[in-house]
Amino acid sequence: MEKVYDVIIIGAGPAGMAATLYASRANLSTLLLERGIPGGEMLNTSEIENYPGFSSVLGPELANKMYEGAMQFGAEYAYGDVNDIQLDGHIKHVHVGEKVYSAFAIVIATGAHHRKLNVLGEEQYNGRGVSYCAVCDGAFFKNEKLVVVGGGDSAVEEGTYLTQFAKEVTIIHRRDQLRAQKILQDRAFKNEKLNFIWDSVVKEIIGEDNVVKGVTIKNVKTGQIQQIDARGVFIYVGTLPNTQAFKHLNITDEEGWIVTNEKMQTTIPGIFAVGDVRAKTLRQVVTAVGDGGQAGQEVYHYVEQLKEQIHE
Ligand SMILES: Cc1cc2nc3c(=O)[nH]c(=O)nc-3n(C[C@H](O)[C@H](O)[C@H](O)COP(=O)(O)OP(=O)(O)OC[C@H]3O[C@@H](n4cnc5c(N)ncnc54)[C@H](O)[C@@H]3O)c2cc1C
């Protein structure tokens, strides 16, 4: 007979690892599935300075510590790129290619990815001046000139945030007005360290000796090309949830983020979601871990009640 785990957790970022820790410590049989290596976006982060308990910690180091902690109470770990979840009464089947794993509860912790500009230099200088996270990397650019690409809430909010570190921040936007909320715009226009370049798109991120030196931009109305000096390029042209495999479950909002209540429950009993993949306002390690702990605990209650019900 197939093995039925109490819970399968999909994604070994901080949210999934915290859920694994809480579920396995509550004595649930727990399987953690990951398509890459454990750590999630922490592996793409050089230093983390805003995780309580550490004045500064390397992302991969924190990832290793979390992984050790998550696995210490007997959870199983397997490689797997989950491409489907099928519902079957009280049991859920998780598909990884031809392989199928089964459980009473599922925690989706698959995170999100940043929309890329897809221009020359973006991959090459990623982590060497190109960033998608001002809260994470802004403090590394004290008194430097920075560029922010985008015109929505994130670009304007994060651009404003960056002015506390930077000498000057230039927001480059492809239209002639911002999409951001009015209140954010008003604050930004009053900020003397913020400049705006309108109707322009980034064509290339340029660098020297492995660090960013600036961007080449093109005015979409006049066709004029110019170069802007900058040590950092922060890209905010959208974030996309990793929810392709779960679309058919109808647990996402119109942008694809999974909607939960504060217990991390989706509208499907026994399916939970945690971390960046959720519809939420602050996507950070500390909130991911909080979600994971909450879900681990709620899964425990769910599975206990379900087993009582089955045996009645
Ligand atoms: C460059 C950068 C720097 C950052 N710096 C900081 C910082 O300094 N401080 C801070 O608090 N936050 C920082 N963040 C944000 C932080 O990393 C995220 O908020 C956090 O990692 C979210 O955790 P998560 O577990 O929800 O998702 P993720 O960390 O994205 O982990 C999701 C995991 O799920 C896996 N996965 C996805 N789809 C599947 C699938 N179908 N099957 C199996 N596995 C799957 C992925 O491979 C990944 O390992 C930074 C982010 C970036 C990109």
Ligand as a Chemical Component Dictionary entry (heavy atoms), coordinates in Angstrom:
data_LIG
# 
_chem_comp.id                   LIG 
_chem_comp.type                 NON-POLYMER 
_chem_comp.pdbx_formal_charge   0 
_chem_comp.three_letter_code    LIG 
# 
loop_
_chem_comp_atom.comp_id 
_chem_comp_atom.atom_id 
_chem_comp_atom.alt_atom_id 
_chem_comp_atom.type_symbol 
_chem_comp_atom.charge 
_chem_comp_atom.model_Cartn_x 
_chem_comp_atom.model_Cartn_y 
_chem_comp_atom.model_Cartn_z 
_chem_comp_atom.pdbx_ordinal 
LIG C1  C1  C 0 18.569 38.979 -3.762 1  
LIG C2  C2  C 0 17.646 38.846 -2.586 2  
LIG C3  C3  C 0 18.072 39.272 -1.368 3  
LIG C4  C4  C 0 17.239 39.140 -0.253 4  
LIG N1  N1  N 0 17.680 39.583 0.953  5  
LIG C5  C5  C 0 16.896 39.461 2.045  6  
LIG C6  C6  C 0 17.341 39.946 3.316  7  
LIG O1  O1  O 0 18.423 40.509 3.447  8  
LIG N2  N2  N 0 16.500 39.762 4.371  9  
LIG C7  C7  C 0 15.280 39.147 4.262  10 
LIG O2  O2  O 0 14.603 38.973 5.281  11 
LIG N3  N3  N 0 14.824 38.724 3.059  12 
LIG C8  C8  C 0 15.601 38.877 1.968  13 
LIG N4  N4  N 0 15.133 38.475 0.741  14 
LIG C9  C9  C 0 13.765 37.917 0.642  15 
LIG C10 C10 C 0 13.749 36.463 1.173  16 
LIG O3  O3  O 0 14.801 35.734 0.610  17 
LIG C11 C11 C 0 12.414 35.815 0.870  18 
LIG O4  O4  O 0 11.370 36.592 1.414  19 
LIG C12 C12 C 0 12.330 34.393 1.452  20 
LIG O5  O5  O 0 13.365 33.584 0.976  21 
LIG C13 C13 C 0 10.987 33.758 1.119  22 
LIG O6  O6  O 0 10.998 32.470 1.603  23 
LIG P1  P1  P 0 10.058 31.330 0.992  24 
LIG O7  O7  O 0 10.426 30.082 1.710  25 
LIG O8  O8  O 0 8.653  31.789 1.015  26 
LIG O9  O9  O 0 10.432 31.245 -0.555 27 
LIG P2  P2  P 0 11.818 30.959 -1.289 28 
LIG O10 O10 O 0 12.969 31.371 -0.469 29 
LIG O11 O11 O 0 11.650 31.531 -2.639 30 
LIG O12 O12 O 0 11.861 29.378 -1.389 31 
LIG C14 C14 C 0 10.972 28.684 -2.213 32 
LIG C15 C15 C 0 11.560 27.311 -2.531 33 
LIG O13 O13 O 0 10.601 26.534 -3.218 34 
LIG C16 C16 C 0 11.237 25.833 -4.254 35 
LIG N5  N5  N 0 10.235 25.539 -5.279 36 
LIG C17 C17 C 0 9.577  26.426 -6.070 37 
LIG N6  N6  N 0 8.707  25.787 -6.863 38 
LIG C18 C18 C 0 8.823  24.450 -6.579 39 
LIG C19 C19 C 0 8.192  23.282 -7.098 40 
LIG N7  N7  N 0 7.265  23.342 -8.053 41 
LIG N8  N8  N 0 8.558  22.074 -6.587 42 
LIG C20 C20 C 0 9.511  22.000 -5.599 43 
LIG N9  N9  N 0 10.140 23.075 -5.092 44 
LIG C21 C21 C 0 9.797  24.287 -5.568 45 
LIG C22 C22 C 0 12.314 26.774 -4.742 46 
LIG O14 O14 O 0 13.344 26.057 -5.424 47 
LIG C23 C23 C 0 12.799 27.399 -3.429 48 
LIG O15 O15 O 0 13.847 26.662 -2.860 49 
LIG C24 C24 C 0 15.944 38.563 -0.392 50 
LIG C25 C25 C 0 15.521 38.114 -1.638 51 
LIG C26 C26 C 0 16.364 38.243 -2.736 52 
LIG C27 C27 C 0 15.904 37.746 -4.067 53 
# 
loop_
_chem_comp_bond.comp_id 
_chem_comp_bond.atom_id_1 
_chem_comp_bond.atom_id_2 
_chem_comp_bond.value_order 
_chem_comp_bond.pdbx_ordinal 
LIG C1  C2  SING 1  
LIG C2  C3  SING 2  
LIG C2  C26 DOUB 3  
LIG C3  C4  DOUB 4  
LIG C4  N1  SING 5  
LIG C4  C24 SING 6  
LIG N1  C5  DOUB 7  
LIG C5  C6  SING 8  
LIG C5  C8  SING 9  
LIG C6  O1  DOUB 10 
LIG C6  N2  SING 11 
LIG N2  C7  SING 12 
LIG C7  O2  DOUB 13 
LIG C7  N3  SING 14 
LIG N3  C8  DOUB 15 
LIG C8  N4  SING 16 
LIG N4  C9  SING 17 
LIG N4  C24 SING 18 
LIG C9  C10 SING 19 
LIG C10 O3  SING 20 
LIG C10 C11 SING 21 
LIG C11 O4  SING 22 
LIG C11 C12 SING 23 
LIG C12 O5  SING 24 
LIG C12 C13 SING 25 
LIG C13 O6  SING 26 
LIG O6  P1  SING 27 
LIG P1  O7  DOUB 28 
LIG P1  O8  SING 29 
LIG P1  O9  SING 30 
LIG O9  P2  SING 31 
LIG P2  O10 DOUB 32 
LIG P2  O11 SING 33 
LIG P2  O12 SING 34 
LIG O12 C14 SING 35 
LIG C14 C15 SING 36 
LIG C15 O13 SING 37 
LIG C15 C23 SING 38 
LIG O13 C16 SING 39 
LIG C16 N5  SING 40 
LIG C16 C22 SING 41 
LIG N5  C17 SING 42 
LIG N5  C21 SING 43 
LIG C17 N6  DOUB 44 
LIG N6  C18 SING 45 
LIG C18 C19 SING 46 
LIG C18 C21 DOUB 47 
LIG C19 N7  SING 48 
LIG C19 N8  DOUB 49 
LIG N8  C20 SING 50 
LIG C20 N9  DOUB 51 
LIG N9  C21 SING 52 
LIG C22 O14 SING 53 
LIG C22 C23 SING 54 
LIG C23 O15 SING 55 
LIG C24 C25 DOUB 56 
LIG C25 C26 SING 57 
LIG C26 C27 SING 58 
# 
